[in-house]
Amino acid sequence: MKPVIHWFRQDLRLSDNPALVHAVKSGQPVICLYVLDDETPGDWAMGGASRWWLYHSLAALDARLRQTGGGLILRRGEAAKSIQDVIRETGANAIAWNRCYEPFAVARDKALKAELSAQGIAVESCNGALLAEPWEIKTGGGTPFKVYTPFWKALRAQIEPAASLRAPAKMAFHPGVKSDTLKSWKLLPDKPDWSKGFDGTPGEKGAHDALYDFFDHIGGYGTARDIPGTEGTSRLSPHLHFGEISPRQVWHAVRAREASPDGEKFLAEIGWREFNHQLLFHHPHLPTHAYDERFAKMKWRQNDKDFTAWTRGRTGVPIVDAGMRQLWQTGWMHNRVRMIVASFLIKHLLIDWRHGQRWFWDTLVDADLANNAANWQWVAGSGADASPFFRIFNPVLQGGKFDPAGTYVRRFCPELTAVPDKFIHRPWEAPEPPANYPAPIVDLAAGRDRALAAFRALPSR
């Protein structure tokens, strides 16, 4: 019997995997294929931190498949060519995949589907990544939403997620398919190994463990999610990006366990992810061009010294430096602090948001093109339903409000350990400023004024 290929992409799980279920239900032997394609994404090939996560996620997926008598087939190269190679080698006459929504993936998949169909290969594509397809939720006028709140209300009114699919109980695997070794891909850092402090447990089991660990402290989520010194967030973002858990699974788990304002607030964050993905789908230049075209005229500063200080957590502003060091050391940053460090780069330093987006792309284990682009533009004031540019976070006040005792700052900036709480977010004013901590690279008031002047120079709407 000719085999069917299930092409794993951002769906590295067995449960609630519609394309995998479709392949198994065909009754044909299955080839479970993952292709590491660095060519099709171009500038958006996976960054270093994401590759670390991918390595461990693929290892976990392969282990699960081996428990069912099969294994994961690995190929490296342009995805379309790699798939054609597997078809030619095995005689496969069908393929199934779950859709991705990055612009390069949409173009690749459309062309590949037409090419394979013309060859007589049956192609099935499914939605395994979102609660609703990006084209399904529209305004009364039939256009995509530009504002989050009505989008979320419309999604809630129109979509009731179907029940999650069980992992296939049995799979017949096609034998003898050549595979790369995961180790040969060299996804992990070596010399130096900058991933030693990375945390989180990649893989499907790690995703579900993270969700149920989160349920232990979901009470108070609406407030705790803003406190970086506590474990107030779900830490599900990398699991959702790599598809180790589906938003549908998260939705049903939350609704079954936490019928409360905190549960609804968390589901609204899943809704924000949906909003970002439909924005990218309808505006494929979102990662490179301002959604609000006025911002194409923004006079950004090109200052490599300031940008380097920001990336290294050496700006002299504690909450900013703590966030950037957390990112470098762990591959992740607290959501509230992401907004603070982004605002500081864009507004106090007046450096183009695209530079920050690129740094996050390489250093975040949860780097996601839709979320990354939409959230950086949200802070910059140039995105859809964005925070106005003139809303400039004061990092001293933000630190005092959300990390009043300096718990978070002291964890990642140990040279500030002895600074009194009163001065922990403005150590330059302390009676004895720490000698081994830099002075601020920008006067916050002057930086704010400079940003507002640049904003006022933009064309009016």
Secondary structure, DSSP 8 states (H G I E B T S, - for coil): ---EEEEESS---STT-HHHHHHHHTTS-EEEEEEE-SSTTGGGS--HHHHHHHHHHHHHHHHHHHHTT---EEEES-HHHHHHHHHHHH---EEEEE---SHHHHHHHHHHHHHHHHTT-EEEEE--S-SS-TTT-B-TTSSB-SSHHHHHHHHHHH----------S---B--------TGGG--S--SS-TTTT--S--SHHHHHHHHHHHHTT-TTHHHHTT-TTS--S---HHHHHTTSS-HHHHHHHHHHH--SHHHHHHHHHHHHHHHHHHHHHH-TTTTTS-SSGGGGG---B--HHHHHHHHTT-SS-HHHHHHHHHHHHHS---HHHHHHHHHIIIIIS-B-HHHHHHHHHHH-TT--HHHHHHHHHHHHT-STT---TT----HHHHHHHHSTT-HHHHHH-GGGTTS-GGGTT-GGGSSS--TTS---SS-HHHHHHHHHHHHHTS---
